[in-house]
Amino acid sequence: MAWVILTAAGLLEIVWALALKESNGFTKLWPSVIGVSFSMLSFVLLTFALREVPVGTGYAVWVGIGAAGVVAAGIVQGEAASAARLA
């Protein structure tokens, strides 16, 4: 169950990162609210997952899911997919 929670935390990290980009430096209300709310929920789920998953492994997986997801979402939204960016 900890791995499911950790995966959910990683997916929420993707959402909050994208929402914060859309918030334009916290100048748009709803993207800001979504970004802050999902970041807190992501941290809470990460904390629960770390009860069973070693911290080094859990943190690496959480960051990896978030980083890969944000890069993929950026590419889908038309950002450049250069070799340096994907490395």
PDB file of N, CA, C and O in Angstrom:
ATOM      1  N   MET A   1       0.821  -1.203   0.000  1.00  0.00           N
ATOM      2  CA  MET A   1       0.000   0.000   0.000  1.00  0.00           C
ATOM      3  C   MET A   1       0.862   1.263   0.000  1.00  0.00           C
ATOM      4  O   MET A   1       0.471   2.285  -0.564  1.00  0.00           O
ATOM      5  N   ALA A   2       2.030   1.190   0.631  1.00  0.00           N
ATOM      6  CA  ALA A   2       2.912   2.355   0.689  1.00  0.00           C
ATOM      7  C   ALA A   2       3.353   2.792  -0.705  1.00  0.00           C
ATOM      8  O   ALA A   2       3.507   3.984  -0.968  1.00  0.00           O
ATOM      9  N   TRP A   3       3.553   1.820  -1.596  1.00  0.00           N
ATOM     10  CA  TRP A   3       3.981   2.158  -2.954  1.00  0.00           C
ATOM     11  C   TRP A   3       2.861   2.825  -3.742  1.00  0.00           C
ATOM     12  O   TRP A   3       3.125   3.688  -4.580  1.00  0.00           O
ATOM     13  N   VAL A   4       1.638   2.444  -3.487  1.00  0.00           N
ATOM     14  CA  VAL A   4       0.488   3.100  -4.134  1.00  0.00           C
ATOM     15  C   VAL A   4       0.397   4.548  -3.655  1.00  0.00           C
ATOM     16  O   VAL A   4       0.183   5.465  -4.447  1.00  0.00           O
ATOM     17  N   ILE A   5       0.562   4.735  -2.355  1.00  0.00           N
ATOM     18  CA  ILE A   5       0.525   6.082  -1.782  1.00  0.00           C
ATOM     19  C   ILE A   5       1.673   6.923  -2.329  1.00  0.00           C
ATOM     20  O   ILE A   5       1.488   8.096  -2.654  1.00  0.00           O
ATOM     21  N   LEU A   6       2.852   6.326  -2.431  1.00  0.00           N
ATOM     22  CA  LEU A   6       4.011   7.038  -2.967  1.00  0.00           C
ATOM     23  C   LEU A   6       3.789   7.433  -4.425  1.00  0.00           C
ATOM     24  O   LEU A   6       4.148   8.538  -4.833  1.00  0.00           O
ATOM     25  N   THR A   7       3.208   6.546  -5.198  1.00  0.00           N
ATOM     26  CA  THR A   7       2.898   6.857  -6.596  1.00  0.00           C
ATOM     27  C   THR A   7       1.894   8.004  -6.682  1.00  0.00           C
ATOM     28  O   THR A   7       2.045   8.906  -7.505  1.00  0.00           O
ATOM     29  N   ALA A   8       0.879   7.967  -5.839  1.00  0.00           N
ATOM     30  CA  ALA A   8      -0.111   9.052  -5.816  1.00  0.00           C
ATOM     31  C   ALA A   8       0.552  10.374  -5.441  1.00  0.00           C
ATOM     32  O   ALA A   8       0.235  11.414  -6.019  1.00  0.00           O
ATOM     33  N   ALA A   9       1.464  10.339  -4.484  1.00  0.00           N
ATOM     34  CA  ALA A   9       2.185  11.553  -4.090  1.00  0.00           C
ATOM     35  C   ALA A   9       2.990  12.106  -5.258  1.00  0.00           C
ATOM     36  O   ALA A   9       3.029  13.319  -5.467  1.00  0.00           O
ATOM     37  N   GLY A  10       3.630  11.230  -6.018  1.00  0.00           N
ATOM     38  CA  GLY A  10       4.388  11.658  -7.191  1.00  0.00           C
ATOM     39  C   GLY A  10       3.501  12.265  -8.259  1.00  0.00           C
ATOM     40  O   GLY A  10       3.868  13.258  -8.887  1.00  0.00           O
ATOM     41  N   LEU A  11       2.337  11.676  -8.467  1.00  0.00           N
ATOM     42  CA  LEU A  11       1.397  12.212  -9.460  1.00  0.00           C
ATOM     43  C   LEU A  11       0.864  13.578  -9.032  1.00  0.00           C
ATOM     44  O   LEU A  11       0.670  14.465  -9.863  1.00  0.00           O
ATOM     45  N   LEU A  12       0.631  13.740  -7.733  1.00  0.00           N
ATOM     46  CA  LEU A  12       0.184  15.042  -7.241  1.00  0.00           C
ATOM     47  C   LEU A  12       1.280  16.091  -7.390  1.00  0.00           C
ATOM     48  O   LEU A  12       0.993  17.273  -7.578  1.00  0.00           O
ATOM     49  N   GLU A  13       2.537  15.655  -7.307  1.00  0.00           N
ATOM     50  CA  GLU A  13       3.645  16.586  -7.512  1.00  0.00           C
ATOM     51  C   GLU A  13       3.611  17.167  -8.926  1.00  0.00           C
ATOM     52  O   GLU A  13       3.902  18.346  -9.128  1.00  0.00           O
ATOM     53  N   ILE A  14       3.259  16.343  -9.883  1.00  0.00           N
ATOM     54  CA  ILE A  14       3.138  16.813 -11.268  1.00  0.00           C
ATOM     55  C   ILE A  14       2.062  17.895 -11.352  1.00  0.00           C
ATOM     56  O   ILE A  14       2.268  18.946 -11.958  1.00  0.00           O
ATOM     57  N   VAL A  15       0.919  17.623 -10.741  1.00  0.00           N
ATOM     58  CA  VAL A  15      -0.201  18.571 -10.800  1.00  0.00           C
ATOM     59  C   VAL A  15       0.174  19.896 -10.157  1.00  0.00           C
ATOM     60  O   VAL A  15      -0.097  20.956 -10.722  1.00  0.00           O
ATOM     61  N   TRP A  16       0.800  19.849  -8.971  1.00  0.00           N
ATOM     62  CA  TRP A  16       1.091  21.122  -8.315  1.00  0.00           C
ATOM     63  C   TRP A  16       2.155  21.915  -9.058  1.00  0.00           C
ATOM     64  O   TRP A  16       2.093  23.144  -9.087  1.00  0.00           O
ATOM     65  N   ALA A  17       3.118  21.248  -9.652  1.00  0.00           N
ATOM     66  CA  ALA A  17       4.136  21.971 -10.416  1.00  0.00           C
ATOM     67  C   ALA A  17       3.516  22.663 -11.629  1.00  0.00           C
ATOM     68  O   ALA A  17       3.828  23.817 -11.920  1.00  0.00           O
ATOM     69  N   LEU A  18       2.646  21.959 -12.327  1.00  0.00           N
ATOM     70  CA  LEU A  18       1.982  22.554 -13.495  1.00  0.00           C
ATOM     71  C   LEU A  18       1.035  23.681 -13.086  1.00  0.00           C
ATOM     72  O   LEU A  18       0.932  24.692 -13.780  1.00  0.00           O
ATOM     73  N   ALA A  19       0.348  23.506 -11.967  1.00  0.00           N
ATOM     74  CA  ALA A  19      -0.565  24.548 -11.489  1.00  0.00           C
ATOM     75  C   ALA A  19       0.204  25.803 -11.089  1.00  0.00           C
ATOM     76  O   ALA A  19      -0.248  26.918 -11.350  1.00  0.00           O
ATOM     77  N   LEU A  20       1.359  25.627 -10.459  1.00  0.00           N
ATOM     78  CA  LEU A  20       2.138  26.797 -10.073  1.00  0.00           C
ATOM     79  C   LEU A  20       2.658  27.548 -11.292  1.00  0.00           C
ATOM     80  O   LEU A  20       2.774  28.773 -11.263  1.00  0.00           O
ATOM     81  N   LYS A  21       2.970  26.830 -12.353  1.00  0.00           N
ATOM     82  CA  LYS A  21       3.372  27.507 -13.596  1.00  0.00           C
ATOM     83  C   LYS A  21       2.208  28.348 -14.117  1.00  0.00           C
ATOM     84  O   LYS A  21       2.391  29.491 -14.537  1.00  0.00           O
ATOM     85  N   GLU A  22       1.018  27.770 -14.085  1.00  0.00           N
ATOM     86  CA  GLU A  22      -0.174  28.472 -14.576  1.00  0.00           C
ATOM     87  C   GLU A  22      -0.578  29.638 -13.675  1.00  0.00           C
ATOM     88  O   GLU A  22      -1.302  30.531 -14.115  1.00  0.00           O
ATOM     89  N   SER A  23      -0.123  29.642 -12.428  1.00  0.00           N
ATOM     90  CA  SER A  23      -0.511  30.703 -11.497  1.00  0.00           C
ATOM     91  C   SER A  23       0.170  32.037 -11.798  1.00  0.00           C
ATOM     92  O   SER A  23      -0.218  33.070 -11.252  1.00  0.00           O
ATOM     93  N   ASN A  24       1.179  32.017 -12.661  1.00  0.00           N
ATOM     94  CA  ASN A  24       1.911  33.251 -13.015  1.00  0.00           C
ATOM     95  C   ASN A  24       2.415  33.981 -11.775  1.00  0.00           C
ATOM     96  O   ASN A  24       2.114  35.157 -11.570  1.00  0.00           O
ATOM     97  N   GLY A  25       3.178  33.280 -10.959  1.00  0.00           N
ATOM     98  CA  GLY A  25       3.720  33.905  -9.751  1.00  0.00           C
ATOM     99  C   GLY A  25       2.654  34.252  -8.732  1.00  0.00           C
ATOM    100  O   GLY A  25       2.711  35.305  -8.098  1.00  0.00           O
ATOM    101  N   PHE A  26       1.693  33.376  -8.578  1.00  0.00           N
ATOM    102  CA  PHE A  26       0.584  33.530  -7.634  1.00  0.00           C
ATOM    103  C   PHE A  26      -0.311  34.729  -7.957  1.00  0.00           C
ATOM    104  O   PHE A  26      -0.914  35.311  -7.056  1.00  0.00           O
ATOM    105  N   THR A  27      -0.399  35.099  -9.233  1.00  0.00           N
ATOM    106  CA  THR A  27      -1.285  36.199  -9.615  1.00  0.00           C
ATOM    107  C   THR A  27      -2.660  35.708 -10.065  1.00  0.00           C
ATOM    108  O   THR A  27      -3.584  36.509 -10.208  1.00  0.00           O
ATOM    109  N   LYS A  28      -2.806  34.405 -10.287  1.00  0.00           N
ATOM    110  CA  LYS A  28      -4.099  33.826 -10.652  1.00  0.00           C
ATOM    111  C   LYS A  28      -4.561  32.960  -9.490  1.00  0.00           C
ATOM    112  O   LYS A  28      -3.839  32.072  -9.036  1.00  0.00           O
ATOM    113  N   LEU A  29      -5.768  33.227  -9.017  1.00  0.00           N
ATOM    114  CA  LEU A  29      -6.249  32.596  -7.785  1.00  0.00           C
ATOM    115  C   LEU A  29      -6.329  31.081  -7.866  1.00  0.00           C
ATOM    116  O   LEU A  29      -5.683  30.397  -7.072  1.00  0.00           O
ATOM    117  N   TRP A  30      -7.099  30.535  -8.795  1.00  0.00           N
ATOM    118  CA  TRP A  30      -7.370  29.098  -8.773  1.00  0.00           C
ATOM    119  C   TRP A  30      -6.154  28.235  -9.069  1.00  0.00           C
ATOM    120  O   TRP A  30      -5.967  27.218  -8.402  1.00  0.00           O
ATOM    121  N   PRO A  31      -5.323  28.590 -10.034  1.00  0.00           N
ATOM    122  CA  PRO A  31      -4.103  27.789 -10.188  1.00  0.00           C
ATOM    123  C   PRO A  31      -3.217  27.855  -8.937  1.00  0.00           C
ATOM    124  O   PRO A  31      -2.552  26.877  -8.595  1.00  0.00           O
ATOM    125  N   SER A  32      -3.208  29.006  -8.257  1.00  0.00           N
ATOM    126  CA  SER A  32      -2.430  29.140  -7.024  1.00  0.00           C
ATOM    127  C   SER A  32      -2.991  28.250  -5.923  1.00  0.00           C
ATOM    128  O   SER A  32      -2.241  27.567  -5.224  1.00  0.00           O
ATOM    129  N   VAL A  33      -4.305  28.259  -5.771  1.00  0.00           N
ATOM    130  CA  VAL A  33      -4.956  27.427  -4.750  1.00  0.00           C
ATOM    131  C   VAL A  33      -4.705  25.952  -5.030  1.00  0.00           C
ATOM    132  O   VAL A  33      -4.379  25.190  -4.119  1.00  0.00           O
ATOM    133  N   ILE A  34      -4.856  25.550  -6.284  1.00  0.00           N
ATOM    134  CA  ILE A  34      -4.622  24.152  -6.660  1.00  0.00           C
ATOM    135  C   ILE A  34      -3.167  23.778  -6.412  1.00  0.00           C
ATOM    136  O   ILE A  34      -2.884  22.715  -5.859  1.00  0.00           O
ATOM    137  N   GLY A  35      -2.248  24.640  -6.814  1.00  0.00           N
ATOM    138  CA  GLY A  35      -0.828  24.350  -6.634  1.00  0.00           C
ATOM    139  C   GLY A  35      -0.445  24.175  -5.179  1.00  0.00           C
ATOM    140  O   GLY A  35       0.222  23.203  -4.824  1.00  0.00           O
ATOM    141  N   VAL A  36      -0.858  25.100  -4.338  1.00  0.00           N
ATOM    142  CA  VAL A  36      -0.517  25.017  -2.917  1.00  0.00           C
ATOM    143  C   VAL A  36      -1.211  23.822  -2.265  1.00  0.00           C
ATOM    144  O   VAL A  36      -0.590  23.101  -1.484  1.00  0.00           O
ATOM    145  N   SER A  37      -2.476  23.607  -2.572  1.00  0.00           N
ATOM    146  CA  SER A  37      -3.222  22.491  -1.975  1.00  0.00           C
ATOM    147  C   SER A  37      -2.631  21.140  -2.364  1.00  0.00           C
ATOM    148  O   SER A  37      -2.449  20.264  -1.518  1.00  0.00           O
ATOM    149  N   PHE A  38      -2.334  20.983  -3.652  1.00  0.00           N
ATOM    150  CA  PHE A  38      -1.793  19.707  -4.104  1.00  0.00           C
ATOM    151  C   PHE A  38      -0.373  19.488  -3.601  1.00  0.00           C
ATOM    152  O   PHE A  38       0.030  18.347  -3.373  1.00  0.00           O
ATOM    153  N   SER A  39       0.394  20.565  -3.422  1.00  0.00           N
ATOM    154  CA  SER A  39       1.742  20.384  -2.879  1.00  0.00           C
ATOM    155  C   SER A  39       1.664  19.890  -1.442  1.00  0.00           C
ATOM    156  O   SER A  39       2.425  19.005  -1.050  1.00  0.00           O
ATOM    157  N   MET A  40       0.759  20.447  -0.657  1.00  0.00           N
ATOM    158  CA  MET A  40       0.608  19.983   0.725  1.00  0.00           C
ATOM    159  C   MET A  40       0.132  18.536   0.767  1.00  0.00           C
ATOM    160  O   MET A  40       0.640  17.737   1.554  1.00  0.00           O
ATOM    161  N   LEU A  41      -0.833  18.197  -0.071  1.00  0.00           N
ATOM    162  CA  LEU A  41      -1.334  16.826  -0.104  1.00  0.00           C
ATOM    163  C   LEU A  41      -0.245  15.861  -0.557  1.00  0.00           C
ATOM    164  O   LEU A  41      -0.147  14.747  -0.042  1.00  0.00           O
ATOM    165  N   SER A  42       0.565  16.281  -1.511  1.00  0.00           N
ATOM    166  CA  SER A  42       1.669  15.444  -1.980  1.00  0.00           C
ATOM    167  C   SER A  42       2.655  15.170  -0.848  1.00  0.00           C
ATOM    168  O   SER A  42       3.100  14.036  -0.672  1.00  0.00           O
ATOM    169  N   PHE A  43       2.996  16.205  -0.080  1.00  0.00           N
ATOM    170  CA  PHE A  43       3.912  16.029   1.049  1.00  0.00           C
ATOM    171  C   PHE A  43       3.317  15.119   2.117  1.00  0.00           C
ATOM    172  O   PHE A  43       4.023  14.292   2.693  1.00  0.00           O
ATOM    173  N   VAL A  44       2.028  15.266   2.380  1.00  0.00           N
ATOM    174  CA  VAL A  44       1.369  14.408   3.374  1.00  0.00           C
ATOM    175  C   VAL A  44       1.417  12.950   2.930  1.00  0.00           C
ATOM    176  O   VAL A  44       1.752  12.070   3.722  1.00  0.00           O
ATOM    177  N   LEU A  45       1.085  12.691   1.673  1.00  0.00           N
ATOM    178  CA  LEU A  45       1.131  11.314   1.172  1.00  0.00           C
ATOM    179  C   LEU A  45       2.552  10.769   1.188  1.00  0.00           C
ATOM    180  O   LEU A  45       2.762   9.604   1.522  1.00  0.00           O
ATOM    181  N   LEU A  46       3.532  11.600   0.830  1.00  0.00           N
ATOM    182  CA  LEU A  46       4.926  11.166   0.901  1.00  0.00           C
ATOM    183  C   LEU A  46       5.284  10.774   2.329  1.00  0.00           C
ATOM    184  O   LEU A  46       5.949   9.761   2.548  1.00  0.00           O
ATOM    185  N   THR A  47       4.858  11.552   3.279  1.00  0.00           N
ATOM    186  CA  THR A  47       5.140  11.258   4.687  1.00  0.00           C
ATOM    187  C   THR A  47       4.546   9.918   5.097  1.00  0.00           C
ATOM    188  O   THR A  47       5.204   9.133   5.779  1.00  0.00           O
ATOM    189  N   PHE A  48       3.319   9.649   4.693  1.00  0.00           N
ATOM    190  CA  PHE A  48       2.703   8.356   5.004  1.00  0.00           C
ATOM    191  C   PHE A  48       3.457   7.209   4.343  1.00  0.00           C
ATOM    192  O   PHE A  48       3.678   6.171   4.967  1.00  0.00           O
ATOM    193  N   ALA A  49       3.852   7.386   3.093  1.00  0.00           N
ATOM    194  CA  ALA A  49       4.579   6.331   2.380  1.00  0.00           C
ATOM    195  C   ALA A  49       5.918   6.042   3.039  1.00  0.00           C
ATOM    196  O   ALA A  49       6.369   4.896   3.055  1.00  0.00           O
ATOM    197  N   LEU A  50       6.557   7.073   3.584  1.00  0.00           N
ATOM    198  CA  LEU A  50       7.877   6.887   4.189  1.00  0.00           C
ATOM    199  C   LEU A  50       7.828   6.139   5.515  1.00  0.00           C
ATOM    200  O   LEU A  50       8.873   5.847   6.096  1.00  0.00           O
ATOM    201  N   ARG A  51       6.653   5.830   5.993  1.00  0.00           N
ATOM    202  CA  ARG A  51       6.546   4.959   7.169  1.00  0.00           C
ATOM    203  C   ARG A  51       7.030   3.554   6.850  1.00  0.00           C
ATOM    204  O   ARG A  51       7.542   2.858   7.728  1.00  0.00           O
ATOM    205  N   GLU A  52       6.871   3.129   5.592  1.00  0.00           N
ATOM    206  CA  GLU A  52       7.243   1.769   5.191  1.00  0.00           C
ATOM    207  C   GLU A  52       8.367   1.718   4.168  1.00  0.00           C
ATOM    208  O   GLU A  52       9.103   0.733   4.111  1.00  0.00           O
ATOM    209  N   VAL A  53       8.509   2.751   3.369  1.00  0.00           N
ATOM    210  CA  VAL A  53       9.529   2.776   2.317  1.00  0.00           C
ATOM    211  C   VAL A  53      10.743   3.525   2.864  1.00  0.00           C
ATOM    212  O   VAL A  53      10.578   4.569   3.495  1.00  0.00           O
ATOM    213  N   PRO A  54      11.964   3.018   2.639  1.00  0.00           N
ATOM    214  CA  PRO A  54      13.149   3.746   3.095  1.00  0.00           C
ATOM    215  C   PRO A  54      13.185   5.164   2.512  1.00  0.00           C
ATOM    216  O   PRO A  54      12.805   5.376   1.361  1.00  0.00           O
ATOM    217  N   VAL A  55      13.640   6.118   3.304  1.00  0.00           N
ATOM    218  CA  VAL A  55      13.566   7.522   2.904  1.00  0.00           C
ATOM    219  C   VAL A  55      14.329   7.806   1.611  1.00  0.00           C
ATOM    220  O   VAL A  55      13.835   8.558   0.770  1.00  0.00           O
ATOM    221  N   GLY A  56      15.486   7.241   1.433  1.00  0.00           N
ATOM    222  CA  GLY A  56      16.251   7.486   0.210  1.00  0.00           C
ATOM    223  C   GLY A  56      15.532   6.985  -1.020  1.00  0.00           C
ATOM    224  O   GLY A  56      15.467   7.673  -2.038  1.00  0.00           O
ATOM    225  N   THR A  57      14.995   5.793  -0.926  1.00  0.00           N
ATOM    226  CA  THR A  57      14.255   5.201  -2.036  1.00  0.00           C
ATOM    227  C   THR A  57      12.961   5.965  -2.292  1.00  0.00           C
ATOM    228  O   THR A  57      12.644   6.293  -3.435  1.00  0.00           O
ATOM    229  N   GLY A  58      12.225   6.243  -1.237  1.00  0.00           N
ATOM    230  CA  GLY A  58      10.945   6.934  -1.376  1.00  0.00           C
ATOM    231  C   GLY A  58      11.091   8.320  -1.971  1.00  0.00           C
ATOM    232  O   GLY A  58      10.334   8.710  -2.860  1.00  0.00           O
ATOM    233  N   TYR A  59      12.068   9.059  -1.476  1.00  0.00           N
ATOM    234  CA  TYR A  59      12.272  10.412  -1.989  1.00  0.00           C
ATOM    235  C   TYR A  59      12.700  10.385  -3.450  1.00  0.00           C
ATOM    236  O   TYR A  59      12.229  11.190  -4.253  1.00  0.00           O
ATOM    237  N   ALA A  60      13.592   9.460  -3.794  1.00  0.00           N
ATOM    238  CA  ALA A  60      14.049   9.352  -5.184  1.00  0.00           C
ATOM    239  C   ALA A  60      12.898   9.005  -6.126  1.00  0.00           C
ATOM    240  O   ALA A  60      12.794   9.566  -7.217  1.00  0.00           O
ATOM    241  N   VAL A  61      12.042   8.090  -5.710  1.00  0.00           N
ATOM    242  CA  VAL A  61      10.894   7.707  -6.542  1.00  0.00           C
ATOM    243  C   VAL A  61       9.928   8.879  -6.677  1.00  0.00           C
ATOM    244  O   VAL A  61       9.444   9.163  -7.772  1.00  0.00           O
ATOM    245  N   TRP A  62       9.650   9.555  -5.577  1.00  0.00           N
ATOM    246  CA  TRP A  62       8.732  10.697  -5.572  1.00  0.00           C
ATOM    247  C   TRP A  62       9.223  11.795  -6.511  1.00  0.00           C
ATOM    248  O   TRP A  62       8.465  12.295  -7.342  1.00  0.00           O
ATOM    249  N   VAL A  63      10.494  12.166  -6.375  1.00  0.00           N
ATOM    250  CA  VAL A  63      11.067  13.203  -7.233  1.00  0.00           C
ATOM    251  C   VAL A  63      11.113  12.732  -8.686  1.00  0.00           C
ATOM    252  O   VAL A  63      10.844  13.509  -9.601  1.00  0.00           O
ATOM    253  N   GLY A  64      11.453  11.464  -8.894  1.00  0.00           N
ATOM    254  CA  GLY A  64      11.529  10.928 -10.254  1.00  0.00           C
ATOM    255  C   GLY A  64      10.198  10.958 -10.971  1.00  0.00           C
ATOM    256  O   GLY A  64      10.121  11.349 -12.135  1.00  0.00           O
ATOM    257  N   ILE A  65       9.142  10.544 -10.275  1.00  0.00           N
ATOM    258  CA  ILE A  65       7.804  10.593 -10.876  1.00  0.00           C
ATOM    259  C   ILE A  65       7.450  12.036 -11.224  1.00  0.00           C
ATOM    260  O   ILE A  65       6.968  12.317 -12.321  1.00  0.00           O
ATOM    261  N   GLY A  66       7.692  12.940 -10.289  1.00  0.00           N
ATOM    262  CA  GLY A  66       7.368  14.341 -10.525  1.00  0.00           C
ATOM    263  C   GLY A  66       8.163  14.944 -11.666  1.00  0.00           C
ATOM    264  O   GLY A  66       7.603  15.620 -12.528  1.00  0.00           O
ATOM    265  N   ALA A  67       9.467  14.704 -11.677  1.00  0.00           N
ATOM    266  CA  ALA A  67      10.320  15.284 -12.720  1.00  0.00           C
ATOM    267  C   ALA A  67       9.963  14.739 -14.094  1.00  0.00           C
ATOM    268  O   ALA A  67       9.809  15.501 -15.048  1.00  0.00           O
ATOM    269  N   ALA A  68       9.832  13.433 -14.196  1.00  0.00           N
ATOM    270  CA  ALA A  68       9.495  12.823 -15.489  1.00  0.00           C
ATOM    271  C   ALA A  68       8.114  13.282 -15.961  1.00  0.00           C
ATOM    272  O   ALA A  68       7.916  13.554 -17.145  1.00  0.00           O
ATOM    273  N   GLY A  69       7.175  13.365 -15.040  1.00  0.00           N
ATOM    274  CA  GLY A  69       5.824  13.788 -15.405  1.00  0.00           C
ATOM    275  C   GLY A  69       5.756  15.229 -15.860  1.00  0.00           C
ATOM    276  O   GLY A  69       5.048  15.548 -16.815  1.00  0.00           O
ATOM    277  N   VAL A  70       6.485  16.105 -15.185  1.00  0.00           N
ATOM    278  CA  VAL A  70       6.473  17.517 -15.569  1.00  0.00           C
ATOM    279  C   VAL A  70       7.160  17.707 -16.919  1.00  0.00           C
ATOM    280  O   VAL A  70       6.699  18.500 -17.740  1.00  0.00           O
ATOM    281  N   VAL A  71       8.251  16.992 -17.156  1.00  0.00           N
ATOM    282  CA  VAL A  71       8.911  17.070 -18.466  1.00  0.00           C
ATOM    283  C   VAL A  71       7.967  16.574 -19.559  1.00  0.00           C
ATOM    284  O   VAL A  71       7.831  17.216 -20.600  1.00  0.00           O
ATOM    285  N   ALA A  72       7.318  15.440 -19.325  1.00  0.00           N
ATOM    286  CA  ALA A  72       6.387  14.892 -20.320  1.00  0.00           C
ATOM    287  C   ALA A  72       5.231  15.854 -20.576  1.00  0.00           C
ATOM    288  O   ALA A  72       4.843  16.070 -21.724  1.00  0.00           O
ATOM    289  N   ALA A  73       4.683  16.428 -19.512  1.00  0.00           N
ATOM    290  CA  ALA A  73       3.580  17.378 -19.678  1.00  0.00           C
ATOM    291  C   ALA A  73       4.041  18.614 -20.442  1.00  0.00           C
ATOM    292  O   ALA A  73       3.300  19.151 -21.265  1.00  0.00           O
ATOM    293  N   GLY A  74       5.250  19.060 -20.173  1.00  0.00           N
ATOM    294  CA  GLY A  74       5.789  20.205 -20.900  1.00  0.00           C
ATOM    295  C   GLY A  74       5.930  19.924 -22.382  1.00  0.00           C
ATOM    296  O   GLY A  74       5.620  20.776 -23.214  1.00  0.00           O
ATOM    297  N   ILE A  75       6.397  18.731 -22.712  1.00  0.00           N
ATOM    298  CA  ILE A  75       6.537  18.358 -24.120  1.00  0.00           C
ATOM    299  C   ILE A  75       5.171  18.311 -24.791  1.00  0.00           C
ATOM    300  O   ILE A  75       5.012  18.782 -25.917  1.00  0.00           O
ATOM    301  N   VAL A  76       4.184  17.742 -24.098  1.00  0.00           N
ATOM    302  CA  VAL A  76       2.821  17.683 -24.637  1.00  0.00           C
ATOM    303  C   VAL A  76       2.274  19.098 -24.862  1.00  0.00           C
ATOM    304  O   VAL A  76       1.521  19.332 -25.807  1.00  0.00           O
ATOM    305  N   GLN A  77       2.655  20.033 -23.994  1.00  0.00           N
ATOM    306  CA  GLN A  77       2.183  21.414 -24.114  1.00  0.00           C
ATOM    307  C   GLN A  77       3.007  22.237 -25.099  1.00  0.00           C
ATOM    308  O   GLN A  77       2.777  23.437 -25.251  1.00  0.00           O
ATOM    309  N   GLY A  78       3.966  21.599 -25.770  1.00  0.00           N
ATOM    310  CA  GLY A  78       4.698  22.283 -26.827  1.00  0.00           C
ATOM    311  C   GLY A  78       6.074  22.801 -26.461  1.00  0.00           C
ATOM    312  O   GLY A  78       6.701  23.484 -27.270  1.00  0.00           O
ATOM    313  N   GLU A  79       6.568  22.497 -25.261  1.00  0.00           N
ATOM    314  CA  GLU A  79       7.919  22.915 -24.905  1.00  0.00           C
ATOM    315  C   GLU A  79       8.928  22.076 -25.684  1.00  0.00           C
ATOM    316  O   GLU A  79       8.640  20.943 -26.070  1.00  0.00           O
ATOM    317  N   ALA A  80      10.098  22.635 -25.909  1.00  0.00           N
ATOM    318  CA  ALA A  80      11.133  21.950 -26.687  1.00  0.00           C
ATOM    319  C   ALA A  80      11.584  20.672 -25.987  1.00  0.00           C
ATOM    320  O   ALA A  80      11.703  20.628 -24.763  1.00  0.00           O
ATOM    321  N   ALA A  81      11.831  19.641 -26.777  1.00  0.00           N
ATOM    322  CA  ALA A  81      12.292  18.354 -26.246  1.00  0.00           C
ATOM    323  C   ALA A  81      13.721  18.108 -26.709  1.00  0.00           C
ATOM    324  O   ALA A  81      13.982  17.157 -27.447  1.00  0.00           O
ATOM    325  N   SER A  82      14.648  18.961 -26.280  1.00  0.00           N
ATOM    326  CA  SER A  82      16.043  18.829 -26.693  1.00  0.00           C
ATOM    327  C   SER A  82      16.711  17.672 -25.950  1.00  0.00           C
ATOM    328  O   SER A  82      16.231  17.217 -24.912  1.00  0.00           O
ATOM    329  N   ALA A  83      17.820  17.214 -26.504  1.00  0.00           N
ATOM    330  CA  ALA A  83      18.566  16.117 -25.877  1.00  0.00           C
ATOM    331  C   ALA A  83      19.060  16.522 -24.494  1.00  0.00           C
ATOM    332  O   ALA A  83      19.038  15.710 -23.570  1.00  0.00           O
ATOM    333  N   ALA A  84      19.504  17.760 -24.341  1.00  0.00           N
ATOM    334  CA  ALA A  84      19.990  18.231 -23.041  1.00  0.00           C
ATOM    335  C   ALA A  84      18.870  18.245 -22.005  1.00  0.00           C
ATOM    336  O   ALA A  84      19.096  17.921 -20.840  1.00  0.00           O
ATOM    337  N   ARG A  85      17.700  18.610 -22.416  1.00  0.00           N
ATOM    338  CA  ARG A  85      16.572  18.665 -21.484  1.00  0.00           C
ATOM    339  C   ARG A  85      16.125  17.268 -21.062  1.00  0.00           C
ATOM    340  O   ARG A  85      15.705  17.067 -19.922  1.00  0.00           O
ATOM    341  N   LEU A  86      16.213  16.326 -21.955  1.00  0.00           N
ATOM    342  CA  LEU A  86      15.762  14.968 -21.661  1.00  0.00           C
ATOM    343  C   LEU A  86      16.826  14.130 -20.963  1.00  0.00           C
ATOM    344  O   LEU A  86      16.533  13.027 -20.504  1.00  0.00           O
ATOM    345  N   ALA A  87      18.052  14.632 -20.876  1.00  0.00           N
ATOM    346  CA  ALA A  87      19.148  13.870 -20.255  1.00  0.00           C
ATOM    347  C   ALA A  87      19.050  13.873 -18.754  1.00  0.00           C
ATOM    348  O   ALA A  87      19.891  13.280 -18.079  1.00  0.00           O
TER     349      ALA A  87
END
